[in-house]
Amino acid sequence: MRNNLKAQCAALAVLAFTAAATQAAETLSVVTFGGAYEAAAKKAYFEPFTQATGIGFSTESYDGGLAKLSAMEQAKNTTWDLIDLETNDAITACDEGLLQKFDKKSLGKTSDFIPGSISDCAVASMVWSTVYAYDASKLKTAPTTVNDFFDLQKFPGKRGLRKSPKVSMEWALIADGVDPKDVYKVLGTPAGVDRAFRKLDTIKKSIVWWESGAQAPQLLADGAVVMTQAYNGRIDDAAKKDNKPFKAVWDAQVYDFDWWGVPTGAKHADAAAKFIVSASQPKAYADLTKYIAYAPPRKDAIALIDKQRLADLPTSPQNFKRALQINATFWADNADQINKRFQVWLTQ
């Protein structure tokens, strides 16, 4: 009997060791946009999850889009377990069955999330924003509203804008008196599009166009513009890491989400779903802000963030008063038509 007991104990020990080794060997294949955000996600999201579960991560960078994900699904050979998505891709991927449905109940109190930050197939990983910024060392009076961006008399000088109608059209309407909540209703009409272009006409000769996010803070640093449209993370980096005297103006900020989704056919789908739940907890969202100026889409994370850091984030109460979420569906439906007119307008 003693020998049988020893054999049973040995067998159990082998089973336990095998189970532990299997869990430790499990690795989630994650595709992200790389760069500073991936580095921050590793600290705030990946490493704590690995410590808690033994599940590791292998990362791959991409430039967005759904071509490769669609090809994997068609070939029934999905090699990604988790994907970082822009809003328009998250919507399309869900509609086309490229993402698995997500159990919203697993997140806990969903009412704590900013409206629109949970979909049928994905959960927002963070909030980023388009703002405008200025060099505080060069302006005696600080601009405070989007109207100031369009006021060349009060604030003479060049304006930097991304070479795209997105956000610029929304800002033009808000500066022309449209309430942020009504922007897409107005922009969805021919008269609204005309109105936005007329407002842009008032600063057209003073616009310096940029195409990559890095160009915006560089235009400010070079003195090429007095104010520039920019991504909030870029301005925060310039101010915090490069000690530039740049200030962001949050009025009429246009914000958007990045998303976590689990591809259809993912080999470690259950573990990936557990990761999304882990990364969507208040503490995880708050921890992300220590490494990058992207905000939590979960309101109960706000209390866990240092007050000084909170001032740099899109969803802090003082910055979120007149915020506008970009309407990805509107732009998916209207981008071609508006872009064509925008290109013509540029040449006029």
N, C-alpha and C positions, 0 to 999 in steps of 0.2 A: 504493500500500500504506500509505503514511504517513497518507493521508486516511482510509482504511478503519480503521486502528488508532485514529486520533483519534475516529472515529465510534463504534467499539466501546467505547472508554474512556468517552466521553460517555454512552453508553447505560447502561453499568454504573453510572456515577455517579448517573444519574437513578434507576435501580432501587434503589440503596443508600439514596439520599435518601428515596425513596418508602417503603421498608420502615421506615426509622428514623422517618419522620413518622407512619406508620401505628401503630407501636408506641407512640410518644409520645402519639398521639391516643386510644389505647385507654383507656377509663375504666370502672372497676368501679362499678356501682350497689350501694351497701351500705345495708341497713336495720338500725338498732341501737336500743337503748333511750335513746340520747342522753345528755345530762348529763355528769357527771364521768367515767363510764366511756368514753364515746365520745371525750372529750378525751384521756384517757390512751391509748386505742387508737390514736389518730392519731399520737401521739408514738412509741409503742413498736412499733406494727405497720404502720400505713399509710405513714408517711413513709420509713422504711428500705426498704420494698418498692418505693416509687416511685423512690427514688434508685438502687436496684439494677436495675430493669426499665424505667423510664420510664412504667409504667402508673399512671394516676391513680385517684382515688376521688371519687365524689359520694355524699353521705350523706343519709339520710332517717331520721327518728325515728318510732317507733311504740310502742304500749303492749302488744305481745305479741299472741298469738292467731294463728290460721291462716286466718281468713276471707278476707283479701285474697289471700294466697298461693294458697289453694284456688281462688278466683275466677279468678286469672291462669292457673292450670293448666287449668281447664275451658275457658277462652277460648283456650287455646293462644297466649297473648300474655304471656309472663313478662318483666317489665321489671326485676326484681331479679337481680343476679348473686351476691349474698352476703347471708346473713341471720344475725343474732344471735338465738339462741333460748334460751328457758328449757327445762329438762329435759323437762317433760311435753309441750311442743310439739315438741321434737326427736324424741321417741319416736313421737308421733302422726303427725308429718309424714313420717317414714321409713316407718311402717306403711302410710300412705295413698298412698305414691308421690309425695309433694310435694317430696322431696329426692332428688338424685342419689346413687347409691352412691359411697362414697369408698374409694380405694385405700389401705388402711392401711400397706402396704409402703412407700409414698412417704414416710412419717414417719420411717423409720429404725428404731431400736431401740425397738419398742413396749413392751417390758418396763420401760422407764424411766418409763412413764406410770402414774399412780395407777389402780388397778383401777376400771373403769367410766367412764373419761374418754375412751374412743374407742368410737364406735358404728359401725354399718354405713354410716351416712349423714352423720355429723358428728364433729367433734373439739372437745373442751373448750377454750374460750378462756381460762378462768380459774376459780378456786375462790373462792366467797364463803361466808360463814358467819353463822349466827345464834348469838349468845353472850348472856351477860348481863353488865351493867356496873354499876359503883357509883362514887360520888364519894369518892375517897380522902381528901379533906379532912374528911369527915364521919363516917368509920368508923374507930375506933381499931384494931379487929381486921379484917383483910382476909378476906373470904370466898374460899374456894378451890375449892369443889365445888358441883355442882348441888344437893346436899342442903342446903347453906347457904341457897339461894334459898327453900327450903320451910321453913326453921327460923325461925319467928317468935319463939321464946324467945331464941335466941342473937343473932338480928338482927331486933329488932322494927322495924316500920314497913311502909309500903306497898310493893307490888311492881307493876311495870309489865309487862303482857303484851299481845302483839298479839291483837286480837279475832278469834281463829281457833284451832281445835283443833290445827292443824299446829304441831309443835315442842313446844307445851305438853303435849300428850298423851305424846309421847316422853319429855320431861323428867320428867313425873310418874312414869312407870314406872321410869326409871333411878333417880330419887330414892327409889323404893319398893323398890329392890333388884334390879331386872332388869338383867342385863348388856346393854350397848349392842348386842352382836351378836344378842341374842335379842328385841329390842324389837318388831320387826314380827311375829314369830311369836306373841308374847303379845298384841299389839294386834289381831291378826287374829282373835281369839276374843272372844265376848261377855263372858266373864269378865275378859279383859284390858282391854276398854273400861271395864267397871265399875270395875276396879282403878284405872285412870288417873283417872277422874272422882272416885273416893273420895279420891285423893291431892290432886287440885285443890281438893276441898272444904275441905281443911285450911288453905288460904290464900285461899279465895274472898272472904271479907269484906275482905281487905286488898289486893285486886287493883284497879289502875287500868288500864283498857283503852285501848290505842291502835290506830289504824288505818293511819296513814302512817308511813313510816320516820323522817321528820324529827321526829315527836312524841316518840320514845323519848329521845334526848339532851336534848330540851327539858324533859321531865318531871324528869330528873336535875338539870338546871340550875336549875329552879324549886324544887327541894326537895320536889316532889310525891310522890316515891317514894325509897326507900332503894336499891333495885336495880331494874333494868329489863331485860327481854329487848330485844335490839337487833341490828341488822345490824352486823357488825364494821367495815365501811367508815365507817359513820356515827359510831361511837365514835372511830375513828382520826382522822377529820376534826375532830371536836370537840376532841380532845386536841392534835392537831398544829397545826391552823389557828386554832382559837379559844382555845387554851391552857387548856382545861378540865381539872381534875384527875380525869379519868375513867379507870378501869381496867377492862379486860375480863377476865372469867373464862372460860377456854377449856374447862374440864372439861365433857364431854358436849356440846360444840359440835355443832350440826347443820349440815353443810355441803352445798353443792350446786354444780353447774357452770353456766356459761353456755356456749353452743355456737356454732361456726361451721358453717353448712351451705350447700350450693349448690342453689338451687331447680331443679327439673326444668324444662327448657326455657330455662335461663339462656343469654343470648346470648354471654357471655364465660366459659363454664363452665371451660375449660382454665386461663385466667388466674386465675379464682377459686380453683380447686383448688391452683394453685401458690402463691397467697397463703396459703392455709390451712397448707400445708407450711412456708412461711417464718415465719408467726406462731406455729408450734408448735415452733420450735427453742428450745433452752435459753436462749440469749441474749435472744431476743425476750420470752419469759416473764419472765425476770429483769428486763428493762428496764421491763416494765409496773409492777412493784412500786415503781419510782422515782416514779410519778405517782399511784398509788392502791393501797390496802391489799388488793388481791386477789392471791391466791397462784397460783403455777404448778402445773398438774396434772402436770408432768413433774419427776420427782425429781432428775434431774441438773441442773436449773436452780438448785437450792437453794444449791449451792456458789458460784454467781455473784452471790449476793445479799449485800449488806452485813449483817453479823451483827446490828447494831442494828435494822435494818429487818426482819430475819427474825423478830424477836420479836413483830412486829405482824401476822404472817400466819397464816392458818388451817393451812397445811400445814407449818409449821416443826416440827421433831421434838418440841420441848417442848410445843407446843400441840395436837398431833395424836394424843396418847396414847390418849384415850378419845373420839375423834371418831366421829360417826355420820353416814353419808350418808343424806339424806332419800330415802325410797323413793317415787319418783314414780309407779311402777306401783301400789303399795299405795293411794296417795291418789287416783289416777285411778279405782280400783275401789271405794273405800270412802268417798270424800269426801261424797257426798250423804247417805248414811246417818248418818255421824258428825256432819256439820254440822247435820242436823236435830235430833239429840239435844243437840248443843252449844247450839243456840238455845233449846231448852226449858230446859236447865240454867241458862242465863244468867238466866232469869226466875224460877227457883225460890228 
